C-alpha cells in the first residue's frame, strides 16, 4: 500500500514550534540539540 499523502521520507521538516510542559515555546532546533536527531510520534485519536 502506497499513500501519496504527506512528506517524503528523508525530507526536511518545516519550522516547528511547540509548547513544553511549562508553557514555553520550543523549536525543533531546541529539541534536537547537538545530536541533530529526534523521533517524533504524531498520534491521532479515533474520536474526530
Secondary structure, DSSP 8 states (H G I E B T S, - for coil): -----S--TT------EEE-TTS-EEEHHHHHGGGT---------S--
